Amino acid sequence: MLLLILVLLLALILGGAGFAVHILWWFALAVLVLWLLGFVFRGASSGGGRGRWYRW
């Protein structure tokens, strides 16, 4: 009985971790798209200069 509970608990933890990793992949993809759009809009709005679109 204890083994069954441990296996179910492990499945629950791994399933939750898999869902979290899946969500993080979508978040990383959204950040990548915004980063690439920043390069496109930087080139259009700066008039050809080497201005930065971020504040580092």
C-alpha distance matrix in Angstrom:
0.0 3.8 5.4 5.1 6.4 8.7 10.0 10.8 12.4 14.3 15.5 16.6 18.5 20.1 21.1 22.7 24.4 25.7 27.1 28.8 30.3 31.6 33.3 34.7 36.3 38.1 39.2 40.6 42.4 44.0 45.2 46.6 48.6 49.9 50.9 52.8 54.5 55.7 57.5 59.1 60.3 61.4 63.8 65.2 65.7 67.0 70.1 69.4 68.9 66.1 64.7 61.1 58.9 56.5 57.4 56.5
3.8 0.0 3.8 5.4 5.1 6.2 8.6 9.9 10.5 12.2 14.2 15.3 16.4 18.3 19.8 21.0 22.4 24.1 25.7 26.9 28.4 30.1 31.7 32.8 34.6 36.5 37.4 38.6 40.7 42.3 43.2 44.7 46.9 48.1 48.9 50.9 52.7 53.7 55.5 57.3 58.4 59.4 61.8 63.3 63.7 64.9 68.0 67.3 66.7 63.7 62.4 58.7 56.7 54.1 54.9 53.8
5.4 3.8 0.0 3.8 5.4 5.1 6.1 8.6 9.8 10.5 12.2 14.1 15.3 16.4 18.0 19.9 20.9 22.2 24.2 25.6 26.7 28.3 30.3 31.3 32.7 34.9 36.0 37.0 38.9 40.8 41.7 42.9 45.1 46.6 47.3 49.1 51.1 52.2 53.8 55.6 56.9 57.8 60.1 61.7 62.3 63.5 66.5 65.6 65.1 62.1 60.9 57.4 55.4 53.0 53.9 52.7
5.1 5.4 3.8 0.0 3.8 5.4 5.1 6.2 8.5 9.9 10.6 12.3 14.2 15.3 16.3 18.3 19.9 20.9 22.5 24.3 25.6 26.8 28.7 30.1 31.5 33.3 34.7 35.9 37.6 39.3 40.6 41.9 43.8 45.3 46.3 48.0 49.8 51.1 52.8 54.4 55.6 56.8 59.1 60.5 61.1 62.5 65.5 64.7 64.4 61.5 60.3 56.7 54.6 52.3 53.4 52.5
6.4 5.1 5.4 3.8 0.0 3.8 5.5 5.1 6.0 8.5 9.8 10.4 12.2 14.2 15.1 16.4 18.2 19.8 21.0 22.5 24.2 25.6 27.0 28.5 30.2 31.9 32.9 34.4 36.3 37.8 38.9 40.5 42.4 43.7 44.7 46.6 48.3 49.4 51.3 53.0 54.0 55.1 57.5 58.9 59.4 60.7 63.8 63.1 62.7 59.8 58.4 54.8 52.6 50.2 51.1 50.2
8.7 6.2 5.1 5.4 3.8 0.0 3.8 5.5 5.0 6.1 8.6 9.8 10.5 12.1 14.0 15.3 16.3 18.1 19.9 21.0 22.3 24.1 25.8 26.7 28.4 30.5 31.4 32.5 34.6 36.3 37.1 38.6 40.8 42.0 42.8 44.7 46.6 47.6 49.4 51.2 52.3 53.3 55.6 57.2 57.7 58.8 61.9 61.1 60.6 57.6 56.3 52.7 50.7 48.2 49.0 47.9
10.0 8.6 6.1 5.1 5.5 3.8 0.0 3.8 5.4 5.1 6.1 8.6 9.9 10.5 12.0 14.1 15.2 16.2 18.2 19.9 20.8 22.3 24.3 25.5 26.8 28.8 30.1 31.2 32.9 34.8 35.9 37.1 39.2 40.8 41.5 43.2 45.1 46.4 48.0 49.7 51.0 52.1 54.3 55.8 56.5 57.8 60.7 59.8 59.5 56.6 55.5 51.9 49.9 47.6 48.8 47.7
10.8 9.9 8.6 6.2 5.1 5.5 3.8 0.0 3.8 5.4 5.0 6.1 8.6 9.9 10.3 12.2 14.1 15.1 16.4 18.3 19.8 20.9 22.6 24.2 25.7 27.3 28.6 30.1 31.7 33.3 34.6 36.1 37.9 39.3 40.4 42.2 43.8 45.1 47.0 48.5 49.7 50.9 53.2 54.5 55.1 56.6 59.6 58.9 58.6 55.9 54.6 51.0 48.7 46.5 47.7 47.0
12.4 10.5 9.8 8.5 6.0 5.0 5.4 3.8 0.0 3.8 5.4 5.1 6.2 8.6 9.8 10.6 12.3 14.1 15.4 16.5 18.3 19.9 21.2 22.5 24.4 26.2 27.0 28.4 30.5 31.9 32.9 34.5 36.5 37.7 38.7 40.7 42.4 43.4 45.4 47.0 48.1 49.1 51.6 53.0 53.4 54.7 57.8 57.2 56.7 53.8 52.4 48.8 46.6 44.2 45.1 44.3
14.3 12.2 10.5 9.9 8.5 6.1 5.1 5.4 3.8 0.0 3.8 5.4 5.1 6.1 8.4 9.9 10.5 12.1 14.2 15.3 16.3 18.2 20.0 20.9 22.4 24.6 25.6 26.6 28.6 30.4 31.3 32.6 34.8 36.2 36.9 38.7 40.7 41.7 43.4 45.2 46.5 47.4 49.7 51.3 51.9 53.0 56.1 55.2 54.7 51.8 50.6 47.0 45.0 42.6 43.7 42.7
15.5 14.2 12.2 10.6 9.8 8.6 6.1 5.0 5.4 3.8 0.0 3.8 5.5 5.2 5.9 8.4 9.8 10.3 12.1 14.1 15.1 16.3 18.3 19.8 20.9 22.8 24.3 25.4 27.0 28.9 30.2 31.4 33.3 34.9 35.9 37.5 39.2 40.6 42.4 43.8 45.2 46.4 48.6 50.0 50.7 52.1 55.0 54.2 54.0 51.2 50.1 46.6 44.4 42.3 43.6 42.8
16.6 15.3 14.1 12.3 10.4 9.8 8.6 6.1 5.1 5.4 3.8 0.0 3.8 5.6 5.1 6.1 8.5 9.8 10.6 12.3 14.2 15.3 16.6 18.3 20.1 21.6 22.6 24.3 26.0 27.4 28.7 30.3 32.1 33.4 34.6 36.5 37.9 39.2 41.2 42.7 43.7 45.0 47.4 48.6 49.1 50.6 53.7 53.1 52.8 50.1 48.7 45.1 42.7 40.6 41.8 41.2
18.5 16.4 15.3 14.2 12.2 10.5 9.9 8.6 6.2 5.1 5.5 3.8 0.0 3.8 5.5 5.2 6.1 8.6 10.0 10.5 12.2 14.2 15.4 16.4 18.4 20.3 21.0 22.3 24.4 25.9 26.8 28.4 30.5 31.7 32.5 34.6 36.3 37.3 39.2 40.9 42.0 43.0 45.4 46.9 47.3 48.5 51.7 51.0 50.5 47.6 46.2 42.6 40.4 38.1 39.2 38.4
20.1 18.3 16.4 15.3 14.2 12.1 10.5 9.9 8.6 6.1 5.2 5.6 3.8 0.0 3.8 5.4 5.0 6.0 8.6 9.8 10.3 12.1 14.2 15.1 16.4 18.6 19.8 20.7 22.5 24.5 25.5 26.6 28.8 30.3 31.0 32.8 34.7 35.9 37.6 39.2 40.6 41.6 43.8 45.4 46.1 47.3 50.2 49.4 49.0 46.2 45.1 41.6 39.4 37.3 38.7 37.8
21.1 19.8 18.0 16.3 15.1 14.0 12.0 10.3 9.8 8.4 5.9 5.1 5.5 3.8 0.0 3.8 5.4 5.1 6.3 8.7 9.9 10.6 12.5 14.3 15.5 17.1 18.6 20.0 21.4 23.1 24.6 25.9 27.6 29.2 30.4 32.0 33.6 35.0 36.9 38.2 39.5 40.8 43.0 44.3 45.1 46.6 49.5 48.8 48.7 46.0 44.8 41.4 39.0 37.1 38.6 38.1
22.7 21.0 19.9 18.3 16.4 15.3 14.1 12.2 10.6 9.9 8.4 6.1 5.2 5.4 3.8 0.0 3.8 5.4 5.1 6.2 8.6 9.9 10.7 12.4 14.4 15.7 16.6 18.4 20.2 21.4 22.7 24.4 26.2 27.3 28.6 30.5 32.0 33.2 35.3 36.7 37.7 38.9 41.4 42.6 43.1 44.6 47.6 47.1 46.8 44.2 42.7 39.2 36.7 34.6 36.0 35.5
24.4 22.4 20.9 19.9 18.2 16.3 15.2 14.1 12.3 10.5 9.8 8.5 6.1 5.0 5.4 3.8 0.0 3.8 5.4 5.0 6.1 8.5 9.9 10.4 12.3 14.5 15.1 16.2 18.4 20.0 20.8 22.3 24.5 25.7 26.5 28.5 30.3 31.3 33.1 34.9 36.0 37.0 39.4 40.9 41.4 42.6 45.7 44.9 44.5 41.7 40.4 36.9 34.7 32.5 33.8 33.1
25.7 24.1 22.2 20.9 19.8 18.1 16.2 15.1 14.1 12.1 10.3 9.8 8.6 6.0 5.1 5.4 3.8 0.0 3.8 5.4 5.1 6.1 8.7 9.8 10.6 12.7 14.3 15.2 16.7 18.7 20.0 21.1 23.0 24.7 25.6 27.2 29.0 30.4 32.1 33.5 34.9 36.2 38.3 39.7 40.5 41.9 44.8 43.9 43.8 41.2 40.1 36.7 34.4 32.6 34.3 33.7
27.1 25.7 24.2 22.5 21.0 19.9 18.2 16.4 15.4 14.2 12.1 10.6 10.0 8.6 6.3 5.1 5.4 3.8 0.0 3.8 5.5 5.1 6.3 8.7 10.0 11.0 12.5 14.3 15.6 17.0 18.7 20.2 21.6 23.1 24.6 26.2 27.5 29.1 31.1 32.3 33.4 34.9 37.1 38.2 38.9 40.6 43.5 42.9 42.9 40.5 39.1 35.7 33.2 31.4 33.2 33.0
28.8 26.9 25.6 24.3 22.5 21.0 19.9 18.3 16.5 15.3 14.1 12.3 10.5 9.8 8.7 6.2 5.0 5.4 3.8 0.0 3.8 5.4 5.1 6.2 8.7 10.1 10.5 12.2 14.3 15.5 16.5 18.3 20.2 21.2 22.4 24.4 25.9 27.0 29.1 30.6 31.5 32.8 35.2 36.5 36.9 38.4 41.4 40.9 40.6 38.0 36.5 33.0 30.5 28.5 30.1 29.7
30.3 28.4 26.7 25.6 24.2 22.3 20.8 19.8 18.3 16.3 15.1 14.2 12.2 10.3 9.9 8.6 6.1 5.1 5.5 3.8 0.0 3.8 5.4 4.9 6.3 8.8 9.7 10.3 12.4 14.3 15.1 16.3 18.5 20.0 20.7 22.5 24.4 25.6 27.3 28.9 30.2 31.3 33.5 35.0 35.7 37.0 39.9 39.1 38.9 36.2 35.0 31.6 29.4 27.5 29.2 28.6
31.6 30.1 28.3 26.8 25.6 24.1 22.3 20.9 19.9 18.2 16.3 15.3 14.2 12.1 10.6 9.9 8.5 6.1 5.1 5.4 3.8 0.0 3.8 5.4 5.2 6.7 8.8 10.0 10.9 12.8 14.6 15.6 17.1 18.9 20.2 21.5 23.1 24.8 26.5 27.7 29.1 30.6 32.6 33.8 34.8 36.4 39.1 38.4 38.5 36.1 35.0 31.7 29.2 27.8 29.9 29.7
33.3 31.7 30.3 28.7 27.0 25.8 24.3 22.6 21.2 20.0 18.3 16.6 15.4 14.2 12.5 10.7 9.9 8.7 6.3 5.1 5.4 3.8 0.0 3.8 5.4 5.2 6.3 8.7 10.0 10.8 12.6 14.4 15.6 16.9 18.5 20.3 21.4 22.9 25.1 26.2 27.2 28.7 31.0 32.1 32.7 34.4 37.3 36.9 36.9 34.6 33.1 29.7 27.1 25.5 27.5 27.6
34.7 32.8 31.3 30.1 28.5 26.7 25.5 24.2 22.5 20.9 19.8 18.3 16.4 15.1 14.3 12.4 10.4 9.8 8.7 6.2 4.9 5.4 3.8 0.0 3.8 5.4 4.9 6.0 8.5 9.8 10.4 12.2 14.2 15.3 16.3 18.3 19.9 20.9 22.9 24.6 25.6 26.7 29.1 30.5 31.0 32.4 35.4 34.7 34.5 31.9 30.6 27.1 24.7 22.9 24.8 24.5
36.3 34.6 32.7 31.5 30.2 28.4 26.8 25.7 24.4 22.4 20.9 20.1 18.4 16.4 15.5 14.4 12.3 10.6 10.0 8.7 6.3 5.2 5.4 3.8 0.0 3.8 5.4 5.1 6.2 8.7 9.9 10.5 12.4 14.4 15.2 16.5 18.4 20.0 21.5 22.9 24.4 25.7 27.7 29.1 30.1 31.5 34.2 33.4 33.4 31.0 30.0 26.8 24.5 23.1 25.5 25.2
38.1 36.5 34.9 33.3 31.9 30.5 28.8 27.3 26.2 24.6 22.8 21.6 20.3 18.6 17.1 15.7 14.5 12.7 11.0 10.1 8.8 6.7 5.2 5.4 3.8 0.0 3.8 5.4 5.0 6.3 8.7 9.9 10.7 12.5 14.2 15.5 16.6 18.5 20.5 21.4 22.6 24.3 26.4 27.4 28.3 30.1 32.8 32.3 32.6 30.4 29.2 26.1 23.4 22.4 24.9 25.2
39.2 37.4 36.0 34.7 32.9 31.4 30.1 28.6 27.0 25.6 24.3 22.6 21.0 19.8 18.6 16.6 15.1 14.3 12.5 10.5 9.7 8.8 6.3 4.9 5.4 3.8 0.0 3.8 5.4 5.1 6.3 8.7 10.0 10.8 12.3 14.4 15.5 16.6 19.0 20.3 21.1 22.5 24.9 26.0 26.5 28.1 31.1 30.7 30.7 28.4 26.8 23.5 20.8 19.4 21.7 22.0
40.6 38.6 37.0 35.9 34.4 32.5 31.2 30.1 28.4 26.6 25.4 24.3 22.3 20.7 20.0 18.4 16.2 15.2 14.3 12.2 10.3 10.0 8.7 6.0 5.1 5.4 3.8 0.0 3.8 5.4 5.1 6.2 8.7 9.9 10.4 12.3 14.2 15.3 17.0 18.7 20.0 21.0 23.2 24.8 25.5 26.7 29.6 28.8 28.7 26.2 25.0 21.7 19.4 18.1 20.5 20.3
42.4 40.7 38.9 37.6 36.3 34.6 32.9 31.7 30.5 28.6 27.0 26.0 24.4 22.5 21.4 20.2 18.4 16.7 15.6 14.3 12.4 10.9 10.0 8.5 6.2 5.0 5.4 3.8 0.0 3.8 5.5 5.1 6.3 8.7 9.8 10.6 12.4 14.3 15.7 16.8 18.4 19.9 21.8 23.1 24.2 25.8 28.3 27.6 27.9 25.8 24.8 21.9 19.4 18.8 21.7 22.0
44.0 42.3 40.8 39.3 37.8 36.3 34.8 33.3 31.9 30.4 28.9 27.4 25.9 24.5 23.1 21.4 20.0 18.7 17.0 15.5 14.3 12.8 10.8 9.8 8.7 6.3 5.1 5.4 3.8 0.0 3.8 5.4 5.2 6.3 8.6 10.0 10.6 12.4 14.7 15.5 16.4 18.2 20.4 21.3 22.1 23.9 26.6 26.3 26.7 24.7 23.3 20.4 17.5 16.9 19.8 20.7
45.2 43.2 41.7 40.6 38.9 37.1 35.9 34.6 32.9 31.3 30.2 28.7 26.8 25.5 24.6 22.7 20.8 20.0 18.7 16.5 15.1 14.6 12.6 10.4 9.9 8.7 6.3 5.1 5.5 3.8 0.0 3.8 5.5 5.1 6.1 8.6 9.8 10.5 12.8 14.5 15.2 16.3 18.8 20.2 20.6 22.0 24.9 24.5 24.4 22.1 20.6 17.4 14.7 13.7 16.5 17.0
46.6 44.7 42.9 41.9 40.5 38.6 37.1 36.1 34.5 32.6 31.4 30.3 28.4 26.6 25.9 24.4 22.3 21.1 20.2 18.3 16.3 15.6 14.4 12.2 10.5 9.9 8.7 6.2 5.1 5.4 3.8 0.0 3.8 5.5 5.0 6.2 8.6 9.8 11.0 12.7 14.4 15.3 17.2 18.9 20.0 21.2 23.8 22.9 23.0 20.7 19.9 17.0 14.8 14.3 17.5 17.7
48.6 46.9 45.1 43.8 42.4 40.8 39.2 37.9 36.5 34.8 33.3 32.1 30.5 28.8 27.6 26.2 24.5 23.0 21.6 20.2 18.5 17.1 15.6 14.2 12.4 10.7 10.0 8.7 6.3 5.2 5.5 3.8 0.0 3.8 5.4 5.2 6.1 8.6 10.1 10.7 12.2 14.1 15.8 16.8 18.1 19.9 22.3 21.7 22.4 20.6 19.7 17.2 14.6 14.9 18.4 19.3
49.9 48.1 46.6 45.3 43.7 42.0 40.8 39.3 37.7 36.2 34.9 33.4 31.7 30.3 29.2 27.3 25.7 24.7 23.1 21.2 20.0 18.9 16.9 15.3 14.4 12.5 10.8 9.9 8.7 6.3 5.1 5.5 3.8 0.0 3.8 5.5 5.0 6.2 8.9 9.9 10.3 11.9 14.4 15.3 15.9 17.6 20.4 20.3 20.6 18.8 17.3 14.5 11.5 11.8 15.1 16.5
50.9 48.9 47.3 46.3 44.7 42.8 41.5 40.4 38.7 36.9 35.9 34.6 32.5 31.0 30.4 28.6 26.5 25.6 24.6 22.4 20.7 20.2 18.5 16.3 15.2 14.2 12.3 10.4 9.8 8.6 6.1 5.0 5.4 3.8 0.0 3.8 5.5 5.1 6.8 9.1 10.1 10.6 12.9 14.7 15.4 16.4 19.2 18.5 18.4 16.2 15.0 12.2 9.8 9.8 13.3 14.1
52.8 50.9 49.1 48.0 46.6 44.7 43.2 42.2 40.7 38.7 37.5 36.5 34.6 32.8 32.0 30.5 28.5 27.2 26.2 24.4 22.5 21.5 20.3 18.3 16.5 15.5 14.4 12.3 10.6 10.0 8.6 6.2 5.2 5.5 3.8 0.0 3.8 5.3 5.3 6.6 8.9 9.9 11.2 13.0 14.6 15.7 18.0 17.0 17.6 15.8 15.3 13.2 11.2 12.3 16.0 16.8
54.5 52.7 51.1 49.8 48.3 46.6 45.1 43.8 42.4 40.7 39.2 37.9 36.3 34.7 33.6 32.0 30.3 29.0 27.5 25.9 24.4 23.1 21.4 19.9 18.4 16.6 15.5 14.2 12.4 10.6 9.8 8.6 6.1 5.0 5.5 3.8 0.0 3.8 5.4 5.0 6.1 8.3 10.0 10.7 12.1 14.0 16.3 16.0 16.9 15.8 14.8 12.9 10.3 12.1 15.8 17.5
55.7 53.7 52.2 51.1 49.4 47.6 46.4 45.1 43.4 41.7 40.6 39.2 37.3 35.9 35.0 33.2 31.3 30.4 29.1 27.0 25.6 24.8 22.9 20.9 20.0 18.5 16.6 15.3 14.3 12.4 10.5 9.8 8.6 6.2 5.1 5.3 3.8 0.0 3.8 5.4 5.3 5.8 8.6 9.9 10.3 11.6 14.4 14.3 14.4 12.9 11.4 9.3 6.6 8.4 12.2 14.0
57.5 55.5 53.8 52.8 51.3 49.4 48.0 47.0 45.4 43.4 42.4 41.2 39.2 37.6 36.9 35.3 33.1 32.1 31.1 29.1 27.3 26.5 25.1 22.9 21.5 20.5 19.0 17.0 15.7 14.7 12.8 11.0 10.1 8.9 6.8 5.3 5.4 3.8 0.0 3.8 5.6 5.1 6.3 8.8 10.1 10.7 12.9 11.9 12.3 10.7 10.4 8.9 7.7 10.0 13.7 14.9
59.1 57.3 55.6 54.4 53.0 51.2 49.7 48.5 47.0 45.2 43.8 42.7 40.9 39.2 38.2 36.7 34.9 33.5 32.3 30.6 28.9 27.7 26.2 24.6 22.9 21.4 20.3 18.7 16.8 15.5 14.5 12.7 10.7 9.9 9.1 6.6 5.0 5.4 3.8 0.0 3.8 5.5 5.4 6.5 8.9 10.4 12.0 11.4 12.9 12.4 12.2 11.6 10.0 12.9 16.6 18.2
60.3 58.4 56.9 55.6 54.0 52.3 51.0 49.7 48.1 46.5 45.2 43.7 42.0 40.6 39.5 37.7 36.0 34.9 33.4 31.5 30.2 29.1 27.2 25.6 24.4 22.6 21.1 20.0 18.4 16.4 15.2 14.4 12.2 10.3 10.1 8.9 6.1 5.3 5.6 3.8 0.0 3.8 5.4 5.0 6.0 8.3 10.5 11.0 12.2 12.1 10.9 10.4 8.2 11.5 15.0 17.3
61.4 59.4 57.8 56.8 55.1 53.3 52.1 50.9 49.1 47.4 46.4 45.0 43.0 41.6 40.8 38.9 37.0 36.2 34.9 32.8 31.3 30.6 28.7 26.7 25.7 24.3 22.5 21.0 19.9 18.2 16.3 15.3 14.1 11.9 10.6 9.9 8.3 5.8 5.1 5.5 3.8 0.0 3.8 5.5 5.4 5.9 8.7 8.7 9.0 8.5 7.2 7.0 5.8 9.4 12.6 14.7
63.8 61.8 60.1 59.1 57.5 55.6 54.3 53.2 51.6 49.7 48.6 47.4 45.4 43.8 43.0 41.4 39.4 38.3 37.1 35.2 33.5 32.6 31.0 29.1 27.7 26.4 24.9 23.2 21.8 20.4 18.8 17.2 15.8 14.4 12.9 11.2 10.0 8.6 6.3 5.4 5.4 3.8 0.0 3.8 5.8 5.8 6.9 6.1 7.7 8.1 8.4 9.4 9.3 12.9 15.9 17.6
65.2 63.3 61.7 60.5 58.9 57.2 55.8 54.5 53.0 51.3 50.0 48.6 46.9 45.4 44.3 42.6 40.9 39.7 38.2 36.5 35.0 33.8 32.1 30.5 29.1 27.4 26.0 24.8 23.1 21.3 20.2 18.9 16.8 15.3 14.7 13.0 10.7 9.9 8.8 6.5 5.0 5.5 3.8 0.0 3.8 5.9 6.3 7.3 9.6 11.0 10.7 11.9 11.0 14.8 17.7 20.0
65.7 63.7 62.3 61.1 59.4 57.7 56.5 55.1 53.4 51.9 50.7 49.1 47.3 46.1 45.1 43.1 41.4 40.5 38.9 36.9 35.7 34.8 32.7 31.0 30.1 28.3 26.5 25.5 24.2 22.1 20.6 20.0 18.1 15.9 15.4 14.6 12.1 10.3 10.1 8.9 6.0 5.4 5.8 3.8 0.0 3.8 5.7 8.0 9.1 10.5 9.0 10.3 9.4 13.1 15.6 18.3
67.0 64.9 63.5 62.5 60.7 58.8 57.8 56.6 54.7 53.0 52.1 50.6 48.5 47.3 46.6 44.6 42.6 41.9 40.6 38.4 37.0 36.4 34.4 32.4 31.5 30.1 28.1 26.7 25.8 23.9 22.0 21.2 19.9 17.6 16.4 15.7 14.0 11.6 10.7 10.4 8.3 5.9 5.8 5.9 3.8 0.0 3.8 5.6 5.5 7.3 6.1 8.5 9.0 12.6 14.6 16.9
70.1 68.0 66.5 65.5 63.8 61.9 60.7 59.6 57.8 56.1 55.0 53.7 51.7 50.2 49.5 47.6 45.7 44.8 43.5 41.4 39.9 39.1 37.3 35.4 34.2 32.8 31.1 29.6 28.3 26.6 24.9 23.8 22.3 20.4 19.2 18.0 16.3 14.4 12.9 12.0 10.5 8.7 6.9 6.3 5.7 3.8 0.0 3.8 5.6 8.7 8.9 11.9 12.7 16.3 18.3 20.4
69.4 67.3 65.6 64.7 63.1 61.1 59.8 58.9 57.2 55.2 54.2 53.1 51.0 49.4 48.8 47.1 44.9 43.9 42.9 40.9 39.1 38.4 36.9 34.7 33.4 32.3 30.7 28.8 27.6 26.3 24.5 22.9 21.7 20.3 18.5 17.0 16.0 14.3 11.9 11.4 11.0 8.7 6.1 7.3 8.0 5.6 3.8 0.0 3.8 6.7 8.4 11.4 12.9 16.3 18.5 19.9
68.9 66.7 65.1 64.4 62.7 60.6 59.5 58.6 56.7 54.7 54.0 52.8 50.5 49.0 48.7 46.8 44.5 43.8 42.9 40.6 38.9 38.5 36.9 34.5 33.4 32.6 30.7 28.7 27.9 26.7 24.4 23.0 22.4 20.6 18.4 17.6 16.9 14.4 12.3 12.9 12.2 9.0 7.7 9.6 9.1 5.5 5.6 3.8 0.0 3.8 5.6 9.1 11.5 14.4 16.0 17.2
66.1 63.7 62.1 61.5 59.8 57.6 56.6 55.9 53.8 51.8 51.2 50.1 47.6 46.2 46.0 44.2 41.7 41.2 40.5 38.0 36.2 36.1 34.6 31.9 31.0 30.4 28.4 26.2 25.8 24.7 22.1 20.7 20.6 18.8 16.2 15.8 15.8 12.9 10.7 12.4 12.1 8.5 8.1 11.0 10.5 7.3 8.7 6.7 3.8 0.0 3.8 6.5 9.6 11.9 13.5 14.1
64.7 62.4 60.9 60.3 58.4 56.3 55.5 54.6 52.4 50.6 50.1 48.7 46.2 45.1 44.8 42.7 40.4 40.1 39.1 36.5 35.0 35.0 33.1 30.6 30.0 29.2 26.8 25.0 24.8 23.3 20.6 19.9 19.7 17.3 15.0 15.3 14.8 11.4 10.4 12.2 10.9 7.2 8.4 10.7 9.0 6.1 8.9 8.4 5.6 3.8 0.0 3.8 6.6 9.1 10.4 11.8
61.1 58.7 57.4 56.7 54.8 52.7 51.9 51.0 48.8 47.0 46.6 45.1 42.6 41.6 41.4 39.2 36.9 36.7 35.7 33.0 31.6 31.7 29.7 27.1 26.8 26.1 23.5 21.7 21.9 20.4 17.4 17.0 17.2 14.5 12.2 13.2 12.9 9.3 8.9 11.6 10.4 7.0 9.4 11.9 10.3 8.5 11.9 11.4 9.1 6.5 3.8 0.0 3.8 5.4 7.3 8.6
58.9 56.7 55.4 54.6 52.6 50.7 49.9 48.7 46.6 45.0 44.4 42.7 40.4 39.4 39.0 36.7 34.7 34.4 33.2 30.5 29.4 29.2 27.1 24.7 24.5 23.4 20.8 19.4 19.4 17.5 14.7 14.8 14.6 11.5 9.8 11.2 10.3 6.6 7.7 10.0 8.2 5.8 9.3 11.0 9.4 9.0 12.7 12.9 11.5 9.6 6.6 3.8 0.0 3.8 6.9 9.3
56.5 54.1 53.0 52.3 50.2 48.2 47.6 46.5 44.2 42.6 42.3 40.6 38.1 37.3 37.1 34.6 32.5 32.6 31.4 28.5 27.5 27.8 25.5 22.9 23.1 22.4 19.4 18.1 18.8 16.9 13.7 14.3 14.9 11.8 9.8 12.3 12.1 8.4 10.0 12.9 11.5 9.4 12.9 14.8 13.1 12.6 16.3 16.3 14.4 11.9 9.1 5.4 3.8 0.0 3.8 6.0
57.4 54.9 53.9 53.4 51.1 49.0 48.8 47.7 45.1 43.7 43.6 41.8 39.2 38.7 38.6 36.0 33.8 34.3 33.2 30.1 29.2 29.9 27.5 24.8 25.5 24.9 21.7 20.5 21.7 19.8 16.5 17.5 18.4 15.1 13.3 16.0 15.8 12.2 13.7 16.6 15.0 12.6 15.9 17.7 15.6 14.6 18.3 18.5 16.0 13.5 10.4 7.3 6.9 3.8 0.0 3.8
56.5 53.8 52.7 52.5 50.2 47.9 47.7 47.0 44.3 42.7 42.8 41.2 38.4 37.8 38.1 35.5 33.1 33.7 33.0 29.7 28.6 29.7 27.6 24.5 25.2 25.2 22.0 20.3 22.0 20.7 17.0 17.7 19.3 16.5 14.1 16.8 17.5 14.0 14.9 18.2 17.3 14.7 17.6 20.0 18.3 16.9 20.4 19.9 17.2 14.1 11.8 8.6 9.3 6.0 3.8 0.0
